[in-house]
Amino acid sequence: MKNGCRFWVHAPGAKCGARRASASFASLLRIENFQLKSRRAGFTLVEMIVAIAIMSIVAAAVAVFIRRPVESYVASVGRAELSDVADTALRRIIRDLQLALPNSVRVSNPGGAGTAFYLEFLITSGGGRYRAAPTGGGAGNILDFSVADASFDVLSPMPTFAGGESIVIYNLGTGFSGADAYAAANNNRALYGSNNGTAITLSAAKLFPLASPGNRFQVVQYAVTYACDPVVREIRRYWNYTIAAAQPTPPGSGSNAQLARNVNGCTITYNQNAVQGRNGVVTLNLQLSGAGGEAVSLFQESHVSNVP
């Protein structure tokens, strides 16, 4: 305290009252500056509404520009999935067709356009050559075509058997008496029994109607049917059912499993004599569609050997 004033607030040459006034004015300025800064740090309701409006306009503009690319991406993913399903189904059918017994493929479309197509064939697990004549010394177990015979020597590596197979000789297909494995009577198919590594024994003696020019036999596992039905929108595989003279549409026994779904169209054709009667051609055309409107169409051809 000096002359009634605190020494730390006065300026040299100023009186105590003037010093007090100067200090009060400075305090007011500091308060005013603080309040001004506080007001500048916030925003008003109008400013907030304007900001929201601008953000909405920007968001709408961005949505318009990115909508089409996003839709295009989703559609392409859907088409890729459909293509993968169709391709997998076609590959499975073709893989089985490569094992079809010569002249056993048959196709039907009993309901007409827009309904199910049925592709049937007898699938083989192997084959070989049978002994048609005895050795020079008169030995050997031949396959006799003059009487019912129950066993014969195999002049090739022995096929692998799982049980339940049939031995088929010289299959020429439907319409050829004595050379149709589907026929109920006078057929060229006998049930396999056993083997000793060099000879096959049938489950019962069989008089095969016709000999093979090449002394060949095939081992048939079972019948297979692929049903492509756009009405129920699926492809279904049937197998191991009873072999019948008339093509079953669909088979009523055996096993079955769904191969593909979302099928909205299919066409199957078969040309038995595509290559001078030695090879047939199966054509398959599948159309699949998804829930989002995506659609794909795949076409495939498969050659099948018809040399019995």
Secondary structure in CASP SS format (residue, H / E / C, confidence):
PFRMAT SS
TARGET T0000
AUTHOR 0000-0000-0000
METHOD secondary structure of the structure
MODEL  1
M C 1.00
K E 1.00
N C 1.00
G C 1.00
C E 1.00
R C 1.00
F C 1.00
W C 1.00
V C 1.00
H C 1.00
A C 1.00
P C 1.00
G C 1.00
A C 1.00
K C 1.00
C H 1.00
G H 1.00
A H 1.00
R H 1.00
R H 1.00
A H 1.00
S H 1.00
A H 1.00
S H 1.00
F H 1.00
A H 1.00
S H 1.00
L H 1.00
L H 1.00
R H 1.00
I H 1.00
E H 1.00
N H 1.00
F H 1.00
Q H 1.00
L H 1.00
K H 1.00
S H 1.00
R H 1.00
R H 1.00
A H 1.00
G C 1.00
F C 1.00
T C 1.00
L H 1.00
V H 1.00
E H 1.00
M H 1.00
I H 1.00
V H 1.00
A H 1.00
I H 1.00
A H 1.00
I H 1.00
M H 1.00
S H 1.00
I H 1.00
V H 1.00
A H 1.00
A H 1.00
A H 1.00
V H 1.00
A H 1.00
V H 1.00
F H 1.00
I H 1.00
R H 1.00
R H 1.00
P H 1.00
V H 1.00
E H 1.00
S H 1.00
Y H 1.00
V H 1.00
A H 1.00
S H 1.00
V H 1.00
G H 1.00
R H 1.00
A H 1.00
E H 1.00
L H 1.00
S H 1.00
D H 1.00
V H 1.00
A H 1.00
D H 1.00
T H 1.00
A H 1.00
L H 1.00
R H 1.00
R H 1.00
I H 1.00
I H 1.00
R H 1.00
D H 1.00
L H 1.00
Q C 1.00
L C 1.00
A E 1.00
L C 1.00
P C 1.00
N C 1.00
S C 1.00
V C 1.00
R E 1.00
V E 1.00
S E 1.00
N C 1.00
P C 1.00
G C 1.00
G C 1.00
A C 1.00
G C 1.00
T C 1.00
A C 1.00
F E 1.00
Y E 1.00
L E 1.00
E E 1.00
F E 1.00
L E 1.00
I E 1.00
T E 1.00
S E 1.00
G E 1.00
G E 1.00
G E 1.00
R E 1.00
Y E 1.00
R C 1.00
A C 1.00
A C 1.00
P C 1.00
T C 1.00
G C 1.00
G C 1.00
G C 1.00
A C 1.00
G C 1.00
N C 1.00
I C 1.00
L C 1.00
D C 1.00
F C 1.00
S C 1.00
V C 1.00
A C 1.00
D E 1.00
A E 1.00
S E 1.00
F E 1.00
D E 1.00
V E 1.00
L C 1.00
S C 1.00
P C 1.00
M C 1.00
P C 1.00
T C 1.00
F C 1.00
A C 1.00
G C 1.00
G C 1.00
E C 1.00
S E 1.00
I E 1.00
V E 1.00
I C 1.00
Y C 1.00
N C 1.00
L C 1.00
G C 1.00
T C 1.00
G C 1.00
F C 1.00
S C 1.00
G C 1.00
A C 1.00
D C 1.00
A C 1.00
Y C 1.00
A C 1.00
A C 1.00
A C 1.00
N C 1.00
N C 1.00
N C 1.00
R E 1.00
A E 1.00
L E 1.00
Y E 1.00
G E 1.00
S E 1.00
N E 1.00
N C 1.00
G C 1.00
T C 1.00
A E 1.00
I E 1.00
T E 1.00
L E 1.00
S E 1.00
A E 1.00
A E 1.00
K E 1.00
L C 1.00
F C 1.00
P C 1.00
L C 1.00
A C 1.00
S C 1.00
P C 1.00
G C 1.00
N C 1.00
R E 1.00
F E 1.00
Q E 1.00
V E 1.00
V E 1.00
Q E 1.00
Y E 1.00
A E 1.00
V E 1.00
T E 1.00
Y E 1.00
A E 1.00
C E 1.00
D E 1.00
P C 1.00
V C 1.00
V C 1.00
R C 1.00
E E 1.00
I E 1.00
R E 1.00
R E 1.00
Y E 1.00
W E 1.00
N E 1.00
Y E 1.00
T C 1.00
I C 1.00
A C 1.00
A C 1.00
A C 1.00
Q C 1.00
P C 1.00
T C 1.00
P C 1.00
P C 1.00
G C 1.00
S C 1.00
G C 1.00
S E 1.00
N E 1.00
A E 1.00
Q E 1.00
L E 1.00
A E 1.00
R E 1.00
N C 1.00
V E 1.00
N E 1.00
G E 1.00
C E 1.00
T E 1.00
I E 1.00
T E 1.00
Y E 1.00
N E 1.00
Q E 1.00
N E 1.00
A E 1.00
V E 1.00
Q C 1.00
G C 1.00
R C 1.00
N E 1.00
G E 1.00
V E 1.00
V E 1.00
T E 1.00
L E 1.00
N E 1.00
L E 1.00
Q E 1.00
L E 1.00
S E 1.00
G C 1.00
A C 1.00
G C 1.00
G C 1.00
E C 1.00
A E 1.00
V E 1.00
S E 1.00
L E 1.00
F E 1.00
Q E 1.00
E E 1.00
S E 1.00
H E 1.00
V E 1.00
S E 1.00
N C 1.00
V C 1.00
P C 1.00
END
